Amino acid sequence: MAALPAPVDAAIRAANDHDTDAFLACFSPDGVVDDWGREFPGPDRIREWSDSEFIGVDVTLSVTDVNQSGDETVVNAEVGGRGFNGPSHFSFRLDGDRVSRMTIRA
């Protein structure tokens, strides 16, 4: 399993800690969450999404695999909480030391 880049590790840790502010701090100012084709650009929209569908429903992410391909880190995780439960793929793109895009697919 590849090592997680620091911004990806921080985002996953913040999600598991249910710390929305720390999660948002992992993203670049123009960062985007793509949740099955629904895009949430910028911190305000990411917060709204997270409050209703991610950290706000007590998400837990148990990483099962990590693959690095070019500038993309793909994390396979078992998702738990009061929302979606089951295996998911999280693809992260970085802009320096921040996440510029997090794409979620199962």
DAUR-V77210 format. One record per pair of residues at least 12 apart in sequence whose ideal C-beta (glycine too) atoms are under 6 Angstrom apart, sorted by the first residue. I is the first residue (numbers start at 0). J is the second residue. D is the distance in Angstrom with one decimal. If there is no record, write none. Layout:
# DAUR-V77210
i	j	d
I	J	D
I	J	D
This chain:
# DAUR-V77210
i	j	d
0	64	5.9
0	65	5.0
1	65	4.5
1	66	6.0
1	67	4.5
3	65	5.8
4	72	5.8
6	25	5.5
6	93	5.7
6	96	5.7
6	97	5.6
6	98	5.2
7	72	5.3
7	91	4.8
9	25	5.0
10	25	4.1
10	98	5.7
11	60	5.3
14	58	5.5
14	60	5.6
15	59	5.8
15	60	5.9
17	54	5.3
19	49	5.8
19	54	5.0
23	42	5.1
25	98	5.2
26	97	5.9
26	98	5.0
27	94	4.5
27	97	4.2
27	99	4.9
30	98	5.7
30	99	5.5
31	100	5.0
32	45	5.2
32	48	5.8
32	101	5.1
33	102	4.3
34	103	4.8
52	82	5.8
56	80	5.1
56	81	4.3
56	82	3.7
57	80	4.4
57	81	5.3
58	80	4.2
59	79	4.1
59	80	5.5
60	76	4.4
61	76	5.9
61	77	4.4
62	74	5.8
62	76	5.1
63	75	4.9
71	90	5.8
71	92	5.7
72	91	4.6
73	90	5.1
74	89	4.5
75	88	5.7
87	103	6.0
87	105	5.1
88	104	5.0
89	103	5.7
90	102	4.3
